[in-house]
């Protein structure tokens, strides 16, 4: 009996040490990030995930690794990191938004559209996702869908300049020159000194 108690105690100590190591690796990685040692930080984050591969917070570690890889110009690696993070926790909005932006940067608007749409399914008032999805829809000549997103965005934030300009350009492309001109005139009247 004493032997079983001793073995159980040793297992608990090992688990506690492992958990402490995970936190320690993460803390050291964050310290390295604050000193712009991104390669060291990435290595430490990966060590933390090796210690506890099933940890749900690994999604945010993948997010941090992806951001550092993006910063170093390793865009394909960053995309891989964001995707790995989404495999751990699919509904983490910062991860989904980061991957959508990266898809746009890489010219993959179709995949960006999927990510922005997912974000809007979970958080319908996400302004950046609304704007970018409207932009993609305009590029795809899906004017009705683009108009819906621009109008939803302007209801949330009537002063959103990019959305107002996007709607003007959409009206021009959709053969609505009168509406486009009225919107431009309203923008000029509202801010005559704004270039």
RAGIKA-V272243 format. One record per residue. N is the residue number from 1. RES is the residue in three letters. SS is DSSP state (H for helix, E for strand, L for the rest). PHI is phi in whole degrees, -180 to 180 (none if undefined). NEAR is the number of other ideal C-beta (glycine too) atoms within 8 Angstrom. Layout:
BEGIN
((N:RES:SS:PHI:NEAR) (N:RES:SS:PHI:NEAR))
END
This chain:
BEGIN
((1:UNK:L:none:4) (2:UNK:H:-61:5) (3:UNK:H:-63:6) (4:UNK:H:-67:7) (5:UNK:H:-64:8) (6:UNK:H:-63:8) (7:UNK:H:-65:8) (8:UNK:H:-64:8) (9:UNK:H:-63:8) (10:UNK:H:-63:8) (11:UNK:H:-64:8) (12:UNK:H:-63:8) (13:UNK:H:-64:8) (14:UNK:H:-64:8) (15:UNK:H:-65:8) (16:UNK:H:-63:8) (17:UNK:H:-64:8) (18:UNK:H:-64:10) (19:UNK:H:-62:9) (20:UNK:H:-65:8) (21:UNK:H:-63:10) (22:UNK:H:-58:12) (23:UNK:H:-63:8) (24:UNK:H:-65:8) (25:UNK:H:-60:13) (26:UNK:H:-63:12) (27:UNK:H:-61:8) (28:UNK:H:-65:9) (29:UNK:H:-65:16) (30:UNK:H:-65:9) (31:UNK:H:-62:8) (32:UNK:H:-64:12) (33:UNK:H:-61:12) (34:UNK:H:-66:6) (35:UNK:L:-102:6) (36:UNK:L:59:5) (37:UNK:L:-96:8) (38:UNK:H:-68:11) (39:UNK:H:-69:7) (40:UNK:H:-67:9) (41:UNK:H:-60:14) (42:UNK:H:-61:12) (43:UNK:H:-62:8) (44:UNK:H:-67:13) (45:UNK:H:-61:14) (46:UNK:H:-66:9) (47:UNK:H:-65:9) (48:UNK:H:-60:16) (49:UNK:H:-69:11) (50:UNK:H:-67:6) (51:UNK:H:-67:10) (52:UNK:L:-133:10) (53:UNK:L:-67:7) (54:UNK:L:-93:4) (55:UNK:L:-65:9) (56:UNK:L:-65:7) (57:UNK:L:-70:6) (58:UNK:H:-61:13) (59:UNK:H:-58:13) (60:UNK:H:-75:11) (61:UNK:H:-68:14) (62:UNK:H:-60:14) (63:UNK:H:-61:15) (64:UNK:H:-64:12) (65:UNK:H:-62:13) (66:UNK:H:-60:18) (67:UNK:H:-62:10) (68:UNK:H:-67:12) (69:UNK:H:-65:13) (70:UNK:H:-60:12) (71:UNK:H:-60:7) (72:UNK:L:-86:8) (73:UNK:L:83:5) (74:UNK:L:-95:8) (75:UNK:H:-68:11) (76:UNK:H:-65:6) (77:UNK:H:-65:9) (78:UNK:H:-63:14) (79:UNK:H:-60:13) (80:UNK:H:-63:8) (81:UNK:H:-66:13) (82:UNK:H:-61:15) (83:UNK:H:-66:9) (84:UNK:H:-62:9) (85:UNK:H:-63:17) (86:UNK:H:-71:13) (87:UNK:H:-68:6) (88:UNK:H:-76:9) (89:UNK:L:-146:9) (90:UNK:L:-65:6) (91:UNK:L:-103:6) (92:UNK:L:-84:12) (93:UNK:H:-61:10) (94:UNK:H:-60:8) (95:UNK:H:-66:16) (96:UNK:H:-64:14) (97:UNK:H:-67:13) (98:UNK:H:-62:13) (99:UNK:H:-69:14) (100:UNK:H:-60:14) (101:UNK:H:-61:10) (102:UNK:H:-68:14) (103:UNK:H:-58:13) (104:UNK:H:-63:11) (105:UNK:H:-61:7) (106:UNK:L:-85:8) (107:UNK:L:83:5) (108:UNK:L:-102:8) (109:UNK:H:-69:11) (110:UNK:H:-62:6) (111:UNK:H:-71:8) (112:UNK:H:-62:14) (113:UNK:H:-59:11) (114:UNK:H:-61:8) (115:UNK:H:-66:13) (116:UNK:H:-63:13) (117:UNK:H:-66:9) (118:UNK:H:-61:9) (119:UNK:H:-58:14) (120:UNK:H:-71:12) (121:UNK:H:-66:6) (122:UNK:H:-92:7) (123:UNK:L:-145:8) (124:UNK:L:-64:6) (125:UNK:L:-102:6) (126:UNK:L:-74:11) (127:UNK:H:-63:10) (128:UNK:H:-64:7) (129:UNK:H:-65:13) (130:UNK:H:-61:16) (131:UNK:H:-63:15) (132:UNK:H:-68:13) (133:UNK:H:-67:13) (134:UNK:H:-62:17) (135:UNK:H:-61:10) (136:UNK:H:-64:12) (137:UNK:H:-60:13) (138:UNK:H:-63:14) (139:UNK:H:-61:7) (140:UNK:L:-85:7) (141:UNK:L:63:6) (142:UNK:L:-97:8) (143:UNK:H:-64:11) (144:UNK:H:-63:6) (145:UNK:H:-67:9) (146:UNK:H:-62:14) (147:UNK:H:-60:12) (148:UNK:H:-58:8) (149:UNK:H:-69:13) (150:UNK:H:-61:15) (151:UNK:H:-67:9) (152:UNK:H:-63:10) (153:UNK:H:-65:14) (154:UNK:H:-70:12) (155:UNK:H:-68:6) (156:UNK:H:-71:9) (157:UNK:L:-145:8) (158:UNK:L:-60:5) (159:UNK:L:-93:4) (160:UNK:L:-68:12) (161:UNK:H:-62:6) (162:UNK:H:-63:7) (163:UNK:H:-68:14) (164:UNK:H:-65:11) (165:UNK:H:-67:9) (166:UNK:H:-59:14) (167:UNK:H:-68:13) (168:UNK:H:-62:12) (169:UNK:H:-63:10) (170:UNK:H:-62:14) (171:UNK:H:-63:12) (172:UNK:H:-64:9) (173:UNK:H:-68:9) (174:UNK:L:-93:8) (175:UNK:L:56:4) (176:UNK:L:-126:8) (177:UNK:H:-64:8) (178:UNK:H:-65:6) (179:UNK:H:-63:8) (180:UNK:H:-61:12) (181:UNK:H:-66:8) (182:UNK:H:-63:8) (183:UNK:H:-67:12) (184:UNK:H:-63:9) (185:UNK:H:-61:8) (186:UNK:H:-65:8) (187:UNK:H:-66:11) (188:UNK:H:-65:8) (189:UNK:H:-64:6) (190:UNK:H:-72:5) (191:UNK:L:-144:6) (192:UNK:L:-64:5) (193:UNK:L:-91:3) (194:UNK:L:-84:4) (195:UNK:L:-60:1))
END
